Amino acid sequence: MSALITEDGVVARWPAKAADKVLVLDFLAAKFEAGRDYAEREVNDMLKRHHSFGDWALLRRELFESGRFSRDLRGGVYRRVDAR
């Protein structure tokens, strides 16, 4: 697929370039069903399955901060946000 995402659908590393980060975040966000609530543990488990560098917290935070995910006020429930 690319140097960032393997043929098996695993993100191999967190990219330095902003454009590559967008690609990785879009790839990961697509793994989640839009409009469905996910517990933080479910998000972590999904991210663990789709990356190999061991920082699912970074990925979860980036998905939220980039606007691809919303989060309840306590931070325990996440939801994928549809592209605008």
mmCIF file of the N, C-alpha and C atoms, coordinates in Angstrom:
data_MODEL
# 
_entry.id   MODEL 
# 
loop_
_atom_site.group_PDB 
_atom_site.id 
_atom_site.type_symbol 
_atom_site.label_atom_id 
_atom_site.label_alt_id 
_atom_site.label_comp_id 
_atom_site.label_asym_id 
_atom_site.label_entity_id 
_atom_site.label_seq_id 
_atom_site.pdbx_PDB_ins_code 
_atom_site.Cartn_x 
_atom_site.Cartn_y 
_atom_site.Cartn_z 
_atom_site.occupancy 
_atom_site.B_iso_or_equiv 
_atom_site.pdbx_formal_charge 
_atom_site.auth_seq_id 
_atom_site.auth_comp_id 
_atom_site.auth_asym_id 
_atom_site.auth_atom_id 
_atom_site.pdbx_PDB_model_num 
ATOM 1   N N  . MET A 1 1  ? 0.829   -1.184 0.000  1.00 0.00 ? 1  MET A N  1 
ATOM 2   C CA . MET A 1 1  ? 0.000   0.000  0.000  1.00 0.00 ? 1  MET A CA 1 
ATOM 3   C C  . MET A 1 1  ? 0.878   1.255  0.000  1.00 0.00 ? 1  MET A C  1 
ATOM 4   N N  . SER A 1 2  ? 1.673   1.425  1.026  1.00 0.00 ? 2  SER A N  1 
ATOM 5   C CA . SER A 1 2  ? 2.629   2.524  1.072  1.00 0.00 ? 2  SER A CA 1 
ATOM 6   C C  . SER A 1 2  ? 3.650   2.226  2.153  1.00 0.00 ? 2  SER A C  1 
ATOM 7   N N  . ALA A 1 3  ? 4.602   3.152  2.313  1.00 0.00 ? 3  ALA A N  1 
ATOM 8   C CA . ALA A 1 3  ? 5.591   2.986  3.371  1.00 0.00 ? 3  ALA A CA 1 
ATOM 9   C C  . ALA A 1 3  ? 4.958   3.196  4.745  1.00 0.00 ? 3  ALA A C  1 
ATOM 10  N N  . LEU A 1 4  ? 3.813   3.859  4.779  1.00 0.00 ? 4  LEU A N  1 
ATOM 11  C CA . LEU A 1 4  ? 3.131   4.130  6.042  1.00 0.00 ? 4  LEU A CA 1 
ATOM 12  C C  . LEU A 1 4  ? 2.145   3.040  6.433  1.00 0.00 ? 4  LEU A C  1 
ATOM 13  N N  . ILE A 1 5  ? 1.454   2.484  5.440  1.00 0.00 ? 5  ILE A N  1 
ATOM 14  C CA . ILE A 1 5  ? 0.416   1.485  5.691  1.00 0.00 ? 5  ILE A CA 1 
ATOM 15  C C  . ILE A 1 5  ? 0.777   0.220  4.916  1.00 0.00 ? 5  ILE A C  1 
ATOM 16  N N  . THR A 1 6  ? 0.894   -0.888 5.621  1.00 0.00 ? 6  THR A N  1 
ATOM 17  C CA . THR A 1 6  ? 1.291   -2.139 4.979  1.00 0.00 ? 6  THR A CA 1 
ATOM 18  C C  . THR A 1 6  ? 0.135   -2.725 4.166  1.00 0.00 ? 6  THR A C  1 
ATOM 19  N N  . GLU A 1 7  ? 0.442   -3.729 3.375  1.00 0.00 ? 7  GLU A N  1 
ATOM 20  C CA . GLU A 1 7  ? -0.585  -4.425 2.596  1.00 0.00 ? 7  GLU A CA 1 
ATOM 21  C C  . GLU A 1 7  ? -1.623  -5.085 3.502  1.00 0.00 ? 7  GLU A C  1 
ATOM 22  N N  . ASP A 1 8  ? -1.234  -5.381 4.736  1.00 0.00 ? 8  ASP A N  1 
ATOM 23  C CA . ASP A 1 8  ? -2.148  -5.995 5.705  1.00 0.00 ? 8  ASP A CA 1 
ATOM 24  C C  . ASP A 1 8  ? -3.048  -4.967 6.390  1.00 0.00 ? 8  ASP A C  1 
ATOM 25  N N  . GLY A 1 9  ? -2.913  -3.689 6.023  1.00 0.00 ? 9  GLY A N  1 
ATOM 26  C CA . GLY A 1 9  ? -3.741  -2.657 6.619  1.00 0.00 ? 9  GLY A CA 1 
ATOM 27  C C  . GLY A 1 9  ? -3.295  -2.225 8.002  1.00 0.00 ? 9  GLY A C  1 
ATOM 28  N N  . VAL A 1 10 ? -1.987  -2.193 8.208  1.00 0.00 ? 10 VAL A N  1 
ATOM 29  C CA . VAL A 1 10 ? -1.419  -1.790 9.494  1.00 0.00 ? 10 VAL A CA 1 
ATOM 30  C C  . VAL A 1 10 ? -0.560  -0.547 9.274  1.00 0.00 ? 10 VAL A C  1 
ATOM 31  N N  . VAL A 1 11 ? -0.789  0.466  10.093 1.00 0.00 ? 11 VAL A N  1 
ATOM 32  C CA . VAL A 1 11 ? 0.032   1.679  10.033 1.00 0.00 ? 11 VAL A CA 1 
ATOM 33  C C  . VAL A 1 11 ? 1.382   1.338  10.655 1.00 0.00 ? 11 VAL A C  1 
ATOM 34  N N  . ALA A 1 12 ? 2.436   1.497  9.861  1.00 0.00 ? 12 ALA A N  1 
ATOM 35  C CA . ALA A 1 12 ? 3.768   1.083  10.288 1.00 0.00 ? 12 ALA A CA 1 
ATOM 36  C C  . ALA A 1 12 ? 4.467   2.112  11.170 1.00 0.00 ? 12 ALA A C  1 
ATOM 37  N N  . ARG A 1 13 ? 4.164   3.401  10.955 1.00 0.00 ? 13 ARG A N  1 
ATOM 38  C CA . ARG A 1 13 ? 4.805   4.458  11.743 1.00 0.00 ? 13 ARG A CA 1 
ATOM 39  C C  . ARG A 1 13 ? 3.954   5.708  11.678 1.00 0.00 ? 13 ARG A C  1 
ATOM 40  N N  . TRP A 1 14 ? 4.152   6.574  12.653 1.00 0.00 ? 14 TRP A N  1 
ATOM 41  C CA . TRP A 1 14 ? 3.469   7.862  12.659 1.00 0.00 ? 14 TRP A CA 1 
ATOM 42  C C  . TRP A 1 14 ? 4.289   8.815  11.799 1.00 0.00 ? 14 TRP A C  1 
ATOM 43  N N  . PRO A 1 15 ? 3.682   9.387  10.761 1.00 0.00 ? 15 PRO A N  1 
ATOM 44  C CA . PRO A 1 15 ? 4.442   10.208 9.824  1.00 0.00 ? 15 PRO A CA 1 
ATOM 45  C C  . PRO A 1 15 ? 4.801   11.586 10.379 1.00 0.00 ? 15 PRO A C  1 
ATOM 46  N N  . ALA A 1 16 ? 5.817   12.171 9.805  1.00 0.00 ? 16 ALA A N  1 
ATOM 47  C CA . ALA A 1 16 ? 6.241   13.521 10.176 1.00 0.00 ? 16 ALA A CA 1 
ATOM 48  C C  . ALA A 1 16 ? 5.492   14.571 9.364  1.00 0.00 ? 16 ALA A C  1 
ATOM 49  N N  . LYS A 1 17 ? 5.199   14.268 8.111  1.00 0.00 ? 17 LYS A N  1 
ATOM 50  C CA . LYS A 1 17 ? 4.552   15.244 7.222  1.00 0.00 ? 17 LYS A CA 1 
ATOM 51  C C  . LYS A 1 17 ? 3.053   15.335 7.489  1.00 0.00 ? 17 LYS A C  1 
ATOM 52  N N  . ALA A 1 18 ? 2.543   16.561 7.491  1.00 0.00 ? 18 ALA A N  1 
ATOM 53  C CA . ALA A 1 18 ? 1.117   16.803 7.758  1.00 0.00 ? 18 ALA A CA 1 
ATOM 54  C C  . ALA A 1 18 ? 0.228   16.078 6.749  1.00 0.00 ? 18 ALA A C  1 
ATOM 55  N N  . ALA A 1 19 ? 0.608   16.093 5.478  1.00 0.00 ? 19 ALA A N  1 
ATOM 56  C CA . ALA A 1 19 ? -0.208  15.442 4.445  1.00 0.00 ? 19 ALA A CA 1 
ATOM 57  C C  . ALA A 1 19 ? -0.289  13.937 4.683  1.00 0.00 ? 19 ALA A C  1 
ATOM 58  N N  . ASP A 1 20 ? 0.793   13.341 5.142  1.00 0.00 ? 20 ASP A N  1 
ATOM 59  C CA . ASP A 1 20 ? 0.787   11.909 5.429  1.00 0.00 ? 20 ASP A CA 1 
ATOM 60  C C  . ASP A 1 20 ? -0.045  11.604 6.675  1.00 0.00 ? 20 ASP A C  1 
ATOM 61  N N  . LYS A 1 21 ? -0.031  12.506 7.648  1.00 0.00 ? 21 LYS A N  1 
ATOM 62  C CA . LYS A 1 21 ? -0.858  12.329 8.842  1.00 0.00 ? 21 LYS A CA 1 
ATOM 63  C C  . LYS A 1 21 ? -2.333  12.302 8.454  1.00 0.00 ? 21 LYS A C  1 
ATOM 64  N N  . VAL A 1 22 ? -2.719  13.166 7.525  1.00 0.00 ? 22 VAL A N  1 
ATOM 65  C CA . VAL A 1 22 ? -4.113  13.191 7.050  1.00 0.00 ? 22 VAL A CA 1 
ATOM 66  C C  . VAL A 1 22 ? -4.480  11.845 6.453  1.00 0.00 ? 22 VAL A C  1 
ATOM 67  N N  . LEU A 1 23 ? -3.610  11.280 5.648  1.00 0.00 ? 23 LEU A N  1 
ATOM 68  C CA . LEU A 1 23 ? -3.877  9.974  5.035  1.00 0.00 ? 23 LEU A CA 1 
ATOM 69  C C  . LEU A 1 23 ? -4.039  8.878  6.092  1.00 0.00 ? 23 LEU A C  1 
ATOM 70  N N  . VAL A 1 24 ? -3.149  8.869  7.070  1.00 0.00 ? 24 VAL A N  1 
ATOM 71  C CA . VAL A 1 24 ? -3.210  7.856  8.124  1.00 0.00 ? 24 VAL A CA 1 
ATOM 72  C C  . VAL A 1 24 ? -4.488  8.020  8.950  1.00 0.00 ? 24 VAL A C  1 
ATOM 73  N N  . LEU A 1 25 ? -4.817  9.246  9.321  1.00 0.00 ? 25 LEU A N  1 
ATOM 74  C CA . LEU A 1 25 ? -6.016  9.480  10.124 1.00 0.00 ? 25 LEU A CA 1 
ATOM 75  C C  . LEU A 1 25 ? -7.285  9.131  9.360  1.00 0.00 ? 25 LEU A C  1 
ATOM 76  N N  . ASP A 1 26 ? -7.332  9.455  8.073  1.00 0.00 ? 26 ASP A N  1 
ATOM 77  C CA . ASP A 1 26 ? -8.492  9.074  7.259  1.00 0.00 ? 26 ASP A CA 1 
ATOM 78  C C  . ASP A 1 26 ? -8.609  7.550  7.175  1.00 0.00 ? 26 ASP A C  1 
ATOM 79  N N  . PHE A 1 27 ? -7.485  6.884  6.990  1.00 0.00 ? 27 PHE A N  1 
ATOM 80  C CA . PHE A 1 27 ? -7.462  5.419  6.933  1.00 0.00 ? 27 PHE A CA 1 
ATOM 81  C C  . PHE A 1 27 ? -8.004  4.819  8.228  1.00 0.00 ? 27 PHE A C  1 
ATOM 82  N N  . LEU A 1 28 ? -7.531  5.324  9.369  1.00 0.00 ? 28 LEU A N  1 
ATOM 83  C CA . LEU A 1 28 ? -7.957  4.792  10.658 1.00 0.00 ? 28 LEU A CA 1 
ATOM 84  C C  . LEU A 1 28 ? -9.409  5.135  10.957 1.00 0.00 ? 28 LEU A C  1 
ATOM 85  N N  . ALA A 1 29 ? -9.818  6.346  10.660 1.00 0.00 ? 29 ALA A N  1 
ATOM 86  C CA . ALA A 1 29 ? -11.210 6.753  10.925 1.00 0.00 ? 29 ALA A CA 1 
ATOM 87  C C  . ALA A 1 29 ? -12.180 5.871  10.149 1.00 0.00 ? 29 ALA A C  1 
ATOM 88  N N  . ALA A 1 30 ? -11.798 5.454  8.958  1.00 0.00 ? 30 ALA A N  1 
ATOM 89  C CA . ALA A 1 30 ? -12.667 4.624  8.121  1.00 0.00 ? 30 ALA A CA 1 
ATOM 90  C C  . ALA A 1 30 ? -12.911 3.241  8.734  1.00 0.00 ? 30 ALA A C  1 
ATOM 91  N N  . LYS A 1 31 ? -12.112 2.862  9.714  1.00 0.00 ? 31 LYS A N  1 
ATOM 92  C CA . LYS A 1 31 ? -12.285 1.564  10.379 1.00 0.00 ? 31 LYS A CA 1 
ATOM 93  C C  . LYS A 1 31 ? -13.477 1.576  11.349 1.00 0.00 ? 31 LYS A C  1 
ATOM 94  N N  . PHE A 1 32 ? -13.994 2.770  11.642 1.00 0.00 ? 32 PHE A N  1 
ATOM 95  C CA . PHE A 1 32 ? -15.077 2.928  12.610 1.00 0.00 ? 32 PHE A CA 1 
ATOM 96  C C  . PHE A 1 32 ? -16.371 3.302  11.897 1.00 0.00 ? 32 PHE A C  1 
ATOM 97  N N  . GLU A 1 33 ? -17.468 2.814  12.422 1.00 0.00 ? 33 GLU A N  1 
ATOM 98  C CA . GLU A 1 33 ? -18.784 3.101  11.877 1.00 0.00 ? 33 GLU A CA 1 
ATOM 99  C C  . GLU A 1 33 ? -19.214 4.503  12.316 1.00 0.00 ? 33 GLU A C  1 
ATOM 100 N N  . ALA A 1 34 ? -19.639 5.318  11.353 1.00 0.00 ? 34 ALA A N  1 
ATOM 101 C CA . ALA A 1 34 ? -20.090 6.678  11.668 1.00 0.00 ? 34 ALA A CA 1 
ATOM 102 C C  . ALA A 1 34 ? -21.371 6.630  12.482 1.00 0.00 ? 34 ALA A C  1 
ATOM 103 N N  . GLY A 1 35 ? -21.476 7.537  13.465 1.00 0.00 ? 35 GLY A N  1 
ATOM 104 C CA . GLY A 1 35 ? -22.693 7.648  14.249 1.00 0.00 ? 35 GLY A CA 1 
ATOM 105 C C  . GLY A 1 35 ? -22.831 6.651  15.379 1.00 0.00 ? 35 GLY A C  1 
ATOM 106 N N  . ARG A 1 36 ? -21.914 5.739  15.504 1.00 0.00 ? 36 ARG A N  1 
ATOM 107 C CA . ARG A 1 36 ? -21.969 4.737  16.576 1.00 0.00 ? 36 ARG A CA 1 
ATOM 108 C C  . ARG A 1 36 ? -21.095 5.195  17.740 1.00 0.00 ? 36 ARG A C  1 
ATOM 109 N N  . ASP A 1 37 ? -21.569 4.995  18.955 1.00 0.00 ? 37 ASP A N  1 
ATOM 110 C CA . ASP A 1 37 ? -20.771 5.294  20.139 1.00 0.00 ? 37 ASP A CA 1 
ATOM 111 C C  . ASP A 1 37 ? -19.782 4.165  20.389 1.00 0.00 ? 37 ASP A C  1 
ATOM 112 N N  . TYR A 1 38 ? -18.556 4.556  20.723 1.00 0.00 ? 38 TYR A N  1 
ATOM 113 C CA . TYR A 1 38 ? -17.503 3.600  21.061 1.00 0.00 ? 38 TYR A CA 1 
ATOM 114 C C  . TYR A 1 38 ? -16.935 3.961  22.428 1.00 0.00 ? 38 TYR A C  1 
ATOM 115 N N  . ALA A 1 39 ? -16.817 2.986  23.289 1.00 0.00 ? 39 ALA A N  1 
ATOM 116 C CA . ALA A 1 39 ? -16.114 3.197  24.549 1.00 0.00 ? 39 ALA A CA 1 
ATOM 117 C C  . ALA A 1 39 ? -14.631 3.395  24.233 1.00 0.00 ? 39 ALA A C  1 
ATOM 118 N N  . GLU A 1 40 ? -13.940 4.104  25.098 1.00 0.00 ? 40 GLU A N  1 
ATOM 119 C CA . GLU A 1 40 ? -12.516 4.350  24.872 1.00 0.00 ? 40 GLU A CA 1 
ATOM 120 C C  . GLU A 1 40 ? -11.753 3.038  24.661 1.00 0.00 ? 40 GLU A C  1 
ATOM 121 N N  . ARG A 1 41 ? -12.115 2.018  25.417 1.00 0.00 ? 41 ARG A N  1 
ATOM 122 C CA . ARG A 1 41 ? -11.446 0.719  25.273 1.00 0.00 ? 41 ARG A CA 1 
ATOM 123 C C  . ARG A 1 41 ? -11.650 0.140  23.872 1.00 0.00 ? 41 ARG A C  1 
ATOM 124 N N  . GLU A 1 42 ? -12.851 0.283  23.309 1.00 0.00 ? 42 GLU A N  1 
ATOM 125 C CA . GLU A 1 42 ? -13.118 -0.201 21.955 1.00 0.00 ? 42 GLU A CA 1 
ATOM 126 C C  . GLU A 1 42 ? -12.272 0.545  20.931 1.00 0.00 ? 42 GLU A C  1 
ATOM 127 N N  . VAL A 1 43 ? -12.165 1.848  21.108 1.00 0.00 ? 43 VAL A N  1 
ATOM 128 C CA . VAL A 1 43 ? -11.330 2.653  20.208 1.00 0.00 ? 43 VAL A CA 1 
ATOM 129 C C  . VAL A 1 43 ? -9.886  2.180  20.307 1.00 0.00 ? 43 VAL A C  1 
ATOM 130 N N  . ASN A 1 44 ? -9.396  2.030  21.524 1.00 0.00 ? 44 ASN A N  1 
ATOM 131 C CA . ASN A 1 44 ? -8.023  1.564  21.724 1.00 0.00 ? 44 ASN A CA 1 
ATOM 132 C C  . ASN A 1 44 ? -7.795  0.210  21.070 1.00 0.00 ? 44 ASN A C  1 
ATOM 133 N N  . ASP A 1 45 ? -8.720  -0.723 21.273 1.00 0.00 ? 45 ASP A N  1 
ATOM 134 C CA . ASP A 1 45 ? -8.574  -2.069 20.704 1.00 0.00 ? 45 ASP A CA 1 
ATOM 135 C C  . ASP A 1 45 ? -8.516  -2.027 19.182 1.00 0.00 ? 45 ASP A C  1 
ATOM 136 N N  . MET A 1 46 ? -9.372  -1.208 18.572 1.00 0.00 ? 46 MET A N  1 
ATOM 137 C CA . MET A 1 46 ? -9.363  -1.087 17.113 1.00 0.00 ? 46 MET A CA 1 
ATOM 138 C C  . MET A 1 46 ? -8.040  -0.484 16.637 1.00 0.00 ? 46 MET A C  1 
ATOM 139 N N  . LEU A 1 47 ? -7.600  0.550  17.302 1.00 0.00 ? 47 LEU A N  1 
ATOM 140 C CA . LEU A 1 47 ? -6.342  1.184  16.904 1.00 0.00 ? 47 LEU A CA 1 
ATOM 141 C C  . LEU A 1 47 ? -5.158  0.244  17.101 1.00 0.00 ? 47 LEU A C  1 
ATOM 142 N N  . LYS A 1 48 ? -5.166  -0.548 18.149 1.00 0.00 ? 48 LYS A N  1 
ATOM 143 C CA . LYS A 1 48 ? -4.090  -1.513 18.389 1.00 0.00 ? 48 LYS A CA 1 
ATOM 144 C C  . LYS A 1 48 ? -3.991  -2.517 17.246 1.00 0.00 ? 48 LYS A C  1 
ATOM 145 N N  . ARG A 1 49 ? -5.148  -2.893 16.693 1.00 0.00 ? 49 ARG A N  1 
ATOM 146 C CA . ARG A 1 49 ? -5.164  -3.859 15.584 1.00 0.00 ? 49 ARG A CA 1 
ATOM 147 C C  . ARG A 1 49 ? -4.639  -3.271 14.283 1.00 0.00 ? 49 ARG A C  1 
ATOM 148 N N  . HIS A 1 50 ? -4.669  -1.947 14.171 1.00 0.00 ? 50 HIS A N  1 
ATOM 149 C CA . HIS A 1 50 ? -4.340  -1.320 12.888 1.00 0.00 ? 50 HIS A CA 1 
ATOM 150 C C  . HIS A 1 50 ? -3.107  -0.427 12.920 1.00 0.00 ? 50 HIS A C  1 
ATOM 151 N N  . HIS A 1 51 ? -2.240  -0.628 13.910 1.00 0.00 ? 51 HIS A N  1 
ATOM 152 C CA . HIS A 1 51 ? -0.941  0.040  13.879 1.00 0.00 ? 51 HIS A CA 1 
ATOM 153 C C  . HIS A 1 51 ? 0.077   -0.838 14.603 1.00 0.00 ? 51 HIS A C  1 
ATOM 154 N N  . SER A 1 52 ? 1.348   -0.585 14.312 1.00 0.00 ? 52 SER A N  1 
ATOM 155 C CA . SER A 1 52 ? 2.381   -1.465 14.858 1.00 0.00 ? 52 SER A CA 1 
ATOM 156 C C  . SER A 1 52 ? 3.412   -0.743 15.716 1.00 0.00 ? 52 SER A C  1 
ATOM 157 N N  . PHE A 1 53 ? 3.233   0.554  15.974 1.00 0.00 ? 53 PHE A N  1 
ATOM 158 C CA . PHE A 1 53 ? 4.268   1.278  16.710 1.00 0.00 ? 53 PHE A CA 1 
ATOM 159 C C  . PHE A 1 53 ? 3.903   1.550  18.168 1.00 0.00 ? 53 PHE A C  1 
ATOM 160 N N  . GLY A 1 54 ? 2.784   1.000  18.645 1.00 0.00 ? 54 GLY A N  1 
ATOM 161 C CA . GLY A 1 54 ? 2.481   0.976  20.057 1.00 0.00 ? 54 GLY A CA 1 
ATOM 162 C C  . GLY A 1 54 ? 2.035   2.271  20.711 1.00 0.00 ? 54 GLY A C  1 
ATOM 163 N N  . ASP A 1 55 ? 1.448   3.191  19.941 1.00 0.00 ? 55 ASP A N  1 
ATOM 164 C CA . ASP A 1 55 ? 0.986   4.441  20.559 1.00 0.00 ? 55 ASP A CA 1 
ATOM 165 C C  . ASP A 1 55 ? -0.452  4.734  20.157 1.00 0.00 ? 55 ASP A C  1 
ATOM 166 N N  . TRP A 1 56 ? -1.368  3.878  20.625 1.00 0.00 ? 56 TRP A N  1 
ATOM 167 C CA . TRP A 1 56 ? -2.781  4.063  20.300 1.00 0.00 ? 56 TRP A CA 1 
ATOM 168 C C  . TRP A 1 56 ? -3.344  5.328  20.942 1.00 0.00 ? 56 TRP A C  1 
ATOM 169 N N  . ALA A 1 57 ? -2.781  5.763  22.066 1.00 0.00 ? 57 ALA A N  1 
ATOM 170 C CA . ALA A 1 57 ? -3.255  7.001  22.706 1.00 0.00 ? 57 ALA A CA 1 
ATOM 171 C C  . ALA A 1 57 ? -2.989  8.205  21.802 1.00 0.00 ? 57 ALA A C  1 
ATOM 172 N N  . LEU A 1 58 ? -1.840  8.242  21.161 1.00 0.00 ? 58 LEU A N  1 
ATOM 173 C CA . LEU A 1 58 ? -1.530  9.303  20.200 1.00 0.00 ? 58 LEU A CA 1 
ATOM 174 C C  . LEU A 1 58 ? -2.546  9.296  19.068 1.00 0.00 ? 58 LEU A C  1 
ATOM 175 N N  . LEU A 1 59 ? -2.823  8.126  18.534 1.00 0.00 ? 59 LEU A N  1 
ATOM 176 C CA . LEU A 1 59 ? -3.755  8.017  17.418 1.00 0.00 ? 59 LEU A CA 1 
ATOM 177 C C  . LEU A 1 59 ? -5.164  8.430  17.822 1.00 0.00 ? 59 LEU A C  1 
ATOM 178 N N  . ARG A 1 60 ? -5.609  7.987  18.990 1.00 0.00 ? 60 ARG A N  1 
ATOM 179 C CA . ARG A 1 60 ? -6.939  8.357  19.485 1.00 0.00 ? 60 ARG A CA 1 
ATOM 180 C C  . ARG A 1 60 ? -7.031  9.874  19.662 1.00 0.00 ? 60 ARG A C  1 
ATOM 181 N N  . ARG A 1 61 ? -6.017  10.463 20.258 1.00 0.00 ? 61 ARG A N  1 
ATOM 182 C CA . ARG A 1 61 ? -5.982  11.914 20.462 1.00 0.00 ? 61 ARG A CA 1 
ATOM 183 C C  . ARG A 1 61 ? -5.988  12.665 19.128 1.00 0.00 ? 61 ARG A C  1 
ATOM 184 N N  . GLU A 1 62 ? -5.214  12.180 18.183 1.00 0.00 ? 62 GLU A N  1 
ATOM 185 C CA . GLU A 1 62 ? -5.151  12.827 16.863 1.00 0.00 ? 62 GLU A CA 1 
ATOM 186 C C  . GLU A 1 62 ? -6.495  12.720 16.136 1.00 0.00 ? 62 GLU A C  1 
ATOM 187 N N  . LEU A 1 63 ? -7.163  11.593 16.257 1.00 0.00 ? 63 LEU A N  1 
ATOM 188 C CA . LEU A 1 63 ? -8.486  11.450 15.638 1.00 0.00 ? 63 LEU A CA 1 
ATOM 189 C C  . LEU A 1 63 ? -9.467  12.457 16.225 1.00 0.00 ? 63 LEU A C  1 
ATOM 190 N N  . PHE A 1 64 ? -9.385  12.660 17.530 1.00 0.00 ? 64 PHE A N  1 
ATOM 191 C CA . PHE A 1 64 ? -10.259 13.630 18.186 1.00 0.00 ? 64 PHE A CA 1 
ATOM 192 C C  . PHE A 1 64 ? -9.861  15.063 17.823 1.00 0.00 ? 64 PHE A C  1 
ATOM 193 N N  . GLU A 1 65 ? -8.608  15.389 17.968 1.00 0.00 ? 65 GLU A N  1 
ATOM 194 C CA . GLU A 1 65 ? -8.156  16.761 17.741 1.00 0.00 ? 65 GLU A CA 1 
ATOM 195 C C  . GLU A 1 65 ? -8.295  17.198 16.290 1.00 0.00 ? 65 GLU A C  1 
ATOM 196 N N  . SER A 1 66 ? -8.291  16.250 15.375 1.00 0.00 ? 66 SER A N  1 
ATOM 197 C CA . SER A 1 66 ? -8.444  16.579 13.956 1.00 0.00 ? 66 SER A CA 1 
ATOM 198 C C  . SER A 1 66 ? -9.910  16.723 13.551 1.00 0.00 ? 66 SER A C  1 
ATOM 199 N N  . GLY A 1 67 ? -10.826 16.438 14.485 1.00 0.00 ? 67 GLY A N  1 
ATOM 200 C CA . GLY A 1 67 ? -12.251 16.562 14.194 1.00 0.00 ? 67 GLY A CA 1 
ATOM 201 C C  . GLY A 1 67 ? -12.869 15.336 13.563 1.00 0.00 ? 67 GLY A C  1 
ATOM 202 N N  . ARG A 1 68 ? -12.123 14.254 13.445 1.00 0.00 ? 68 ARG A N  1 
ATOM 203 C CA . ARG A 1 68 ? -12.673 13.020 12.882 1.00 0.00 ? 68 ARG A CA 1 
ATOM 204 C C  . ARG A 1 68 ? -13.520 12.256 13.897 1.00 0.00 ? 68 ARG A C  1 
ATOM 205 N N  . PHE A 1 69 ? -13.273 12.513 15.181 1.00 0.00 ? 69 PHE A N  1 
ATOM 206 C CA . PHE A 1 69 ? -14.022 11.896 16.269 1.00 0.00 ? 69 PHE A CA 1 
ATOM 207 C C  . PHE A 1 69 ? -14.532 12.996 17.192 1.00 0.00 ? 69 PHE A C  1 
ATOM 208 N N  . SER A 1 70 ? -15.697 12.763 17.760 1.00 0.00 ? 70 SER A N  1 
ATOM 209 C CA . SER A 1 70 ? -16.164 13.604 18.870 1.00 0.00 ? 70 SER A CA 1 
ATOM 210 C C  . SER A 1 70 ? -16.013 12.769 20.136 1.00 0.00 ? 70 SER A C  1 
ATOM 211 N N  . ARG A 1 71 ? -16.090 13.454 21.272 1.00 0.00 ? 71 ARG A N  1 
ATOM 212 C CA . ARG A 1 71 ? -15.908 12.772 22.546 1.00 0.00 ? 71 ARG A CA 1 
ATOM 213 C C  . ARG A 1 71 ? -16.858 13.394 23.553 1.00 0.00 ? 71 ARG A C  1 
ATOM 214 N N  . ASP A 1 72 ? -17.436 12.570 24.420 1.00 0.00 ? 72 ASP A N  1 
ATOM 215 C CA . ASP A 1 72 ? -18.306 13.134 25.454 1.00 0.00 ? 72 ASP A CA 1 
ATOM 216 C C  . ASP A 1 72 ? -17.464 13.945 26.448 1.00 0.00 ? 72 ASP A C  1 
ATOM 217 N N  . LEU A 1 73 ? -18.112 14.685 27.302 1.00 0.00 ? 73 LEU A N  1 
ATOM 218 C CA . LEU A 1 73 ? -17.413 15.586 28.223 1.00 0.00 ? 73 LEU A CA 1 
ATOM 219 C C  . LEU A 1 73 ? -16.451 14.864 29.156 1.00 0.00 ? 73 LEU A C  1 
ATOM 220 N N  . ARG A 1 74 ? -16.766 13.646 29.519 1.00 0.00 ? 74 ARG A N  1 
ATOM 221 C CA . ARG A 1 74 ? -15.882 12.866 30.394 1.00 0.00 ? 74 ARG A CA 1 
ATOM 222 C C  . ARG A 1 74 ? -14.747 12.219 29.624 1.00 0.00 ? 74 ARG A C  1 
ATOM 223 N N  . GLY A 1 75 ? -14.857 12.147 28.310 1.00 0.00 ? 75 GLY A N  1 
ATOM 224 C CA . GLY A 1 75 ? -13.810 11.559 27.493 1.00 0.00 ? 75 GLY A CA 1 
ATOM 225 C C  . GLY A 1 75 ? -13.874 10.053 27.368 1.00 0.00 ? 75 GLY A C  1 
ATOM 226 N N  . GLY A 1 76 ? -14.952 9.434  27.822 1.00 0.00 ? 76 GLY A N  1 
ATOM 227 C CA . GLY A 1 76 ? -15.021 7.976  27.793 1.00 0.00 ? 76 GLY A CA 1 
ATOM 228 C C  . GLY A 1 76 ? -15.779 7.388  26.623 1.00 0.00 ? 76 GLY A C  1 
ATOM 229 N N  . VAL A 1 77 ? -16.532 8.243  25.887 1.00 0.00 ? 77 VAL A N  1 
ATOM 230 C CA . VAL A 1 77 ? -17.304 7.747  24.757 1.00 0.00 ? 77 VAL A CA 1 
ATOM 231 C C  . VAL A 1 77 ? -16.926 8.565  23.523 1.00 0.00 ? 77 VAL A C  1 
ATOM 232 N N  . TYR A 1 78 ? -16.572 7.851  22.467 1.00 0.00 ? 78 TYR A N  1 
ATOM 233 C CA . TYR A 1 78 ? -16.139 8.470  21.209 1.00 0.00 ? 78 TYR A CA 1 
ATOM 234 C C  . TYR A 1 78 ? -17.130 8.140  20.114 1.00 0.00 ? 78 TYR A C  1 
ATOM 235 N N  . ARG A 1 79 ? -17.155 8.994  19.093 1.00 0.00 ? 79 ARG A N  1 
ATOM 236 C CA . ARG A 1 79 ? -18.018 8.782  17.946 1.00 0.00 ? 79 ARG A CA 1 
ATOM 237 C C  . ARG A 1 79 ? -17.316 9.348  16.715 1.00 0.00 ? 79 ARG A C  1 
ATOM 238 N N  . ARG A 1 80 ? -17.285 8.551  15.639 1.00 0.00 ? 80 ARG A N  1 
ATOM 239 C CA . ARG A 1 80 ? -16.706 9.054  14.392 1.00 0.00 ? 80 ARG A CA 1 
ATOM 240 C C  . ARG A 1 80 ? -17.618 10.124 13.814 1.00 0.00 ? 80 ARG A C  1 
ATOM 241 N N  . VAL A 1 81 ? -17.022 11.186 13.353 1.00 0.00 ? 81 VAL A N  1 
ATOM 242 C CA . VAL A 1 81 ? -17.764 12.284 12.756 1.00 0.00 ? 81 VAL A CA 1 
ATOM 243 C C  . VAL A 1 81 ? -17.681 12.135 11.244 1.00 0.00 ? 81 VAL A C  1 
ATOM 244 N N  . ASP A 1 82 ? -18.831 12.225 10.575 1.00 0.00 ? 82 ASP A N  1 
ATOM 245 C CA . ASP A 1 82 ? -18.834 12.140 9.120  1.00 0.00 ? 82 ASP A CA 1 
ATOM 246 C C  . ASP A 1 82 ? -18.059 13.303 8.512  1.00 0.00 ? 82 ASP A C  1 
ATOM 247 N N  . ALA A 1 83 ? -17.421 13.041 7.394  1.00 0.00 ? 83 ALA A N  1 
ATOM 248 C CA . ALA A 1 83 ? -16.711 14.104 6.683  1.00 0.00 ? 83 ALA A CA 1 
ATOM 249 C C  . ALA A 1 83 ? -17.682 15.175 6.244  1.00 0.00 ? 83 ALA A C  1 
ATOM 250 N N  . ARG A 1 84 ? -17.222 16.384 6.321  1.00 0.00 ? 84 ARG A N  1 
ATOM 251 C CA . ARG A 1 84 ? -18.085 17.512 5.974  1.00 0.00 ? 84 ARG A CA 1 
ATOM 252 C C  . ARG A 1 84 ? -18.057 17.792 4.502  1.00 0.00 ? 84 ARG A C  1 
# 
